[in-house]
């Protein structure tokens, strides 16, 4: 079972303001209430005083002793509290790429690794190498128009494999072309990748959704349009569909802000379930 490394704990110290024994804006009372209400944990139990009695020392010891999913739930709950307080007060985030770095730790705890040794990025994650991937995305513009679509599909497969999503190459069924597939949180997604100068409109959205509806009931779809989607097309497409949409700008923003792509898609799916909107951009999902 992966454990939190000392370097990860140092990052958590920074994200959750654990210097001097404190944790965020918690008092002793509200710290105990948070753990009781959010996690059903008595953080005042003597067990958690093994390395000291301050809130920061108890939290560090708790995280080191917890199983993976408990640690992940705790980090997610702390992040929600952090962001609610920060946004309520209108405070800037003084920790660079805080959410992306936290998600990086969560992925490592869960054991998410690159699917193959042949992919560009072997650790989870080498952010300097992922910056190179972002540059590779931009450089696709330098290739001839007829070649970009194929290169874009290959780029997406490599990107998804980097984040442990078990991507599959494009394949054909009778009468249709599928641009690939991947697995995320045990769910299978079919991929539609579009590289064109015009914004993707209603016709392409309906065509891909029609492919999804002909598959098993549990199949989902991700439509990636490098140029983006027309607003009229999105409105006409409507709500409550089995696909979510991603633009080239989403990928660029996620890599630049060090937000793992698997978490981007997870959040897109969650917000689609909550709102019915198939496209919510990274800059709106992960507010700085």
N, C-alpha and C positions, 0 to 999 in steps of 0.2 A: 504494500500500500504506500503510495507516494506520501512523503511528509513535507512540511514547510521547511525550506532550506534557510540558513541564516541570512543569505542575501535577500530572499523573499520576505523574511520577517523585517529586515531593515526597510524594505519598500513599504510594507504595511504600516510600520511605525510612522513613515512620512505621510502616507495617504490618510491614516486615521488619527494623526496628530497625537501620537502616543509618547512624546517626549516628556520627561519629568514625572512619569507615572500616570499621566492623564490619558483619557480616551475621548476624542472629539469634545463635545460640550457637556458630557455627562457629569452629574454629581454622583456621589455614592448611592443616593436613593434612586435616581433615574437610571443609573447603570444597572442596578439590581432589577428594577421594574422592566427595563428593556429585555434583559435575558429571560425573565419570567414570562413576559407577555409574548415576545416574538419567538422564543426558542424553547420555552418550558424547561429552563435550566436555572438552578439556584447557584448563581455565581458567587454567593457569599458562603457556600459550603467550604469547610476547612480544606477539602481536597485541593482547591484551586489556589491556596495560599502557600504552596510548596516552595515557590521562588520569591515570595514577598507578598505584601498585602495591598499594594497600590492597584488601581484599576488596570493600568498598563501591564503590570507583571502578571496579574491574574488572567488577563486576556491572552497574553503570550503563552502562558502555561496551558490554558484551556485549548488553544488552537493546536499546540504541539501534541496534546493527548487525544484530541477528538478524531473520530474516523473521518474519512474523506468527505462524505456527503454532509455530515454535521458541520465540518469546517467550512465547506462551500456555502451552506445555508447561512452560517453565521456571517461570513464575509459579505454575502449578498444583502443580508438584513442591515449590516452596518453601513454598507454603501447607500442603501435607500434612505437611512436616517441621515447620513452625511449630506446627501444631495437635497433632501427635503429642507433641512436646516439652512444649507448654503443658499438655496434659491429663495427661500422665504425671506432671508435677510438681504438678498441681492448682493452677495459676496462673490468676488472673483475666485476662480480655482487657482491657487498658487502652486499646485503640484502639477508639473508638466505631464500630459498624457496619463492622468491618474486612472481613468476608467480602463483604458487599454492595458495598462500595466497590471491592474487588478485582475482583469480577464485572463491575462497571460498566466498569472499565478494559479487561477482557478483551473485553467486548461491543464497545467502541469500536474496539479493535484489529482485531477480526474484521469491522468495518464494518456491524454490526447497527444499522439505522436504523429509525425509524418508517416504516410502509408508506405512509402518506398524509400530506399536509400539513394535512388537515382534523382530525386527531386532536388531543387536548388538548395532548399533550406533543410538542414538535418536537425539542429536543436529546435525545441519549441520555446521561444522562437528567436531566430537571429534577425533582429530588427534592421541592422545594416544591410543584410541580404535582402530583406523584404523591401527596403528602399530601392534596391536594384530592380526588384520585380515591378515596383511602381514605375520606374523609369522604362522598363521593358514595355509596360502598357502604353506609355506615351509614345515610345518609338515605333509602335505598330503603324502609326500614321505615315511613316517613311516608306512603307511597302506599297507595291502596286495595288490598286483597288480590288482586282480580282483575287488577290492573295490574302487580303486582310481577314476575311471571314474565317478561313481555315486556320490562320495563325491565332485569331482571337479564340477559337474553340480550343486549340492546344494550350494557349495561355490560361484559360479558365480551368482546364483539367489540372494543370500543374499547380495553379493557385489553390484549388480545392484539396488536392493531395497534400499540399504543404500544411494544411490545417486539419489533416486526418479525416477527410470526408469521403475517401474511397471512391474517387471519381472514375467513371467509365467513359471510354472513347465514344464518338458518334456511332450510331448503328441504324440499320434500316429494318422496319417491319414492312409487310406487304402494303404498298401504296403510300408509305409515309417515311419521312426522315426524322430521327430524333438526334439532337445535337449532343447528347450525353446524359449521364445520370450521376447522382451521388447520394450518399447516406448521411443523414444528420439526426442525431438523437434517436436512432433506430427507425427513422422514417425515410422512405425512398422518394427522391425528387427527380423528375425528368427536367431536362435543361433545354431551353431555346436560347440560342445566342444570335444576336443580330448586329452586324456592323454595316451601317449605311449612313449616308450623309444626312438624310431626312429623319425627322423624329418618327418613331414607331407609332402607328395609328391603330384604329379600331379593328381593321381587317386582320392584321397580324395577331393581335390579342385574341380575337375570337377563334382564329385558326388554331392557335396553340391550345387554348382552353378546350376546343373540340377534341384535340388529341388526348388531353388529360381525361376527359369524360368517357372516352372509349376504353380506358385502362381500369385496373382494379380500383375499388372504392377508396382504398387507402393511399393511392398515388397522389402526389402533389407536384406542382410545377414551379420552376423559377425561370422567369423571362429576363434575360440580361440584354439590354440594348445599350450599346456603347454611346450612341448619340442622345439617348433619352426617349421619352414618350411625349406625345402631344397631349395637351390638357383636354382638348375636345375628345380625343380617343379614350382617355381614361374615364371621363365623365360618361361617355356613351357606353363604355364597357360595363360600368356599374359596379355594384358591391357584392360581397359574399361569394366570390369565385374561389376556385381551388388553386390559384396561382398567386405568387407575389412577384414584384418587379424590382429590378436593380438596374441602375444606370452606370455608365463608365465613371461618372463623377463620384458615385458611391464607393466604388473600388478605390479610386484615387484618394478620396478623403479618409477611408478606413486605414489604408496603408500609411498615409502621411501621419495620421493621428495614433497609429499603433493600436488599432482596434482589430482583434482577430476576426476574419471573415465569417467563421462559423457563428460567432456571436452576433454579427450584423444580421445574418439570415434568421437566426433565432428571434431577434427583436423585431424584424420585419414581420415574421409569422405571428408573433404575439400581438403586435399592434394591428395587423390585418384582422385577427380574430376579435380584437376589442372594438375596432372602428369600422371594419368592412372595407377599408381602403387597401388596394393591392400595392400601391407605391407610397411609401413614406421614406424620405431620404435620410441618409446617415446624419447629415447636419441637423436634422430634426429629431432623430432617434437618440443621439448622443450629444446633448447640449453642453457646450463648454462652460 
